Amino acid sequence: MRPDLKITAELIKPGARVLDLGCGDGELLEHLQSHKGVNGYGLEINPENITNCINKGVNVIEQDLDSGLENFADSSFDMVIMTETLQAVKAPDRMLREMLRIGEQCIVTFPNFAYWRCRLHLAMRGRMPVSRHLPHNWYDTPNIHLCTFKDFEQLCDDNHFNIVERFMVDASHNTRPLINRFPNFFGAFAFYRLGREPS
Amino acid sequence: MTDGQKTSNSVGIVTPQVFSHEADFPLQCGRTLPGFELVYETYGELNSERSNALLICHALSGNHHAAGYHAADDRKPGWWDACVGPGKPIDSNRFFIVSVNNLGGCHGSTGPVTINPRTGELWGPEFPPVTVKDWVASQVLLADHLGIDCFAAIVGGSLGGMQALQWAIDQPQRVRSAVLIASAARLSAQNIAFNEIARQAITSDPNFAGGRYRQQHRNPNLGLMLARMVGHITYLSDDGMRQKFGRELKSGDLSLGQDVEFQVESYLQYQGRSFSQRFDANTYLLMTRALDYFDPASEYGDSLVDAVARTSARFCLISFTTDWRFSATRSKEIVDALIAARRNVCSAVIDSEHGHDSFLLPIPRYFDVLGGFLNRVHQDLNNAP
């Protein structure tokens, strides 16, 4: 299983109602269905991914995230998930508000643009970072809204999203003490679980 | 069933069969049929658990002959032969496929062109109006006759998809999965409007004779032709027609001031004429009314969510980008209701330039989705408790 999905799966309670935005080939939902008795739906637009989901018996719906989620009722899911996709949507702030309208809570994962390798790449070479962590060129990247952990938490603050839980990992999806100390420098990917009201 | 094979991936030569229901059959309209017959075909073998049955529901002008050939010298196979057969998306190696002509049809099942046993005469315009619900009720009796307690899948396009949905609502314990292709939970005003033009074309043909044309040895060919022509336009897309016909001329030359005929004119006339020779006008009226009246939500306080909350099938909804007769949005309405009702559903919107007709065409992604879903249904049969 993809390491980030494994981490995400651990954040989800058994039996939860889950909506996975950009569910890819359905790996996470298939795991949640068979191991946690989760009732889940995934949204996806890539035809190959959709066929893979169908072959796995995953409830996949062909729907473009950028064209809105109005068809989902308020509080109709326990958890709305978006893995490695927030940075690729047109309006991440609006997306997060929608996720917390539809779900009681949401989980978002995204790459950190302030990761030390990115900083080094930009500082030393003067070019947009391209690495295992962010593998695209500036002109062909789907990642149109890259941010740092600090930027993200500022957005949460401005919108009164409650950060229930967060943790960061390195580029190999491992946790390290140093990351806890300086997350915005040593963390490559973040996992945030958000709720509606600040506690 | 399969006596011969015309090609290696064909179900081969098939022989239609007849199911007779001898008892009175009450209809939704309040009238009762004194029994009925349904003509049907089957492809593949029913397994020993009797769990692998798959029902194909046909659309407006379809019939029971979905796949294979009736005789070795048939020019054309059944209407869905591209999709139904060994190794095809609806795989006769996996499923015991049942394809039935709807009650009220004109290809062998009891309908306007059969004899009313009470009078000894043709039913004609006296045949009672039937609904999608009636079709399901009649097909339930056929399933009983065949010893099928639960269908592994019920599959239909357009009006056939509506039947699959009604099946899942009315008989939740007898439908394991339902595939609705280019379908809708009810018709739009625009859809009903097109059907009304078709009906007016037929009933205003002098040869319609109040529906008693057969008794008078006439046929409203012109009305049927016009009905089919307007219908056919709605089954295609603007782009699809441009690509298929453009502005090409069949005959004449504009620059010489001659009378000309565009390719599209001759195509529509041909389609209309051939339809008028093979389809019964009263059946056409009956089928379009069944389409118009279809609205399963109406029985549940106009809530489609409440209607589909009764279902227990796993659903697959497939729609096509250029279909404006049963647009992708109409399928989405059903998907949204199923999600709200917490039912299992998957959906795909297939890129195609062929409009509503796409559901009859072998479009690779469409077949991947349909075949993938049914393959999964078949796998799960073996894992089911």
Chai-1 contact restraints between the chains, C-beta under 6 A:
chainA,res_idxA,chainB,res_idxB,connection_type,confidence,min_distance_angstrom,max_distance_angstrom,comment,restraint_id
A,Y41,B,I339,contact,1.0,0.0,6.0,A-B,restraint_1
A,P47,B,R365,contact,1.0,0.0,6.0,A-B,restraint_2
A,I50,B,A348,contact,1.0,0.0,6.0,A-B,restraint_3
A,T51,B,D368,contact,1.0,0.0,6.0,A-B,restraint_4
A,T51,B,G372,contact,1.0,0.0,6.0,A-B,restraint_5
A,I54,B,C346,contact,1.0,0.0,6.0,A-B,restraint_6
A,I54,B,G372,contact,1.0,0.0,6.0,A-B,restraint_7
A,I54,B,F373,contact,1.0,0.0,6.0,A-B,restraint_8
A,N55,B,G372,contact,1.0,0.0,6.0,A-B,restraint_9
A,G57,B,R376,contact,1.0,0.0,6.0,A-B,restraint_10
A,N59,B,N344,contact,1.0,0.0,6.0,A-B,restraint_11
A,N59,B,V345,contact,1.0,0.0,6.0,A-B,restraint_12
A,N59,B,C346,contact,1.0,0.0,6.0,A-B,restraint_13
A,V60,B,C346,contact,1.0,0.0,6.0,A-B,restraint_14
A,I61,B,S347,contact,1.0,0.0,6.0,A-B,restraint_15
A,E62,B,S347,contact,1.0,0.0,6.0,A-B,restraint_16
A,E62,B,A348,contact,1.0,0.0,6.0,A-B,restraint_17
A,E62,B,V349,contact,1.0,0.0,6.0,A-B,restraint_18
A,N71,B,D336,contact,1.0,0.0,6.0,A-B,restraint_19
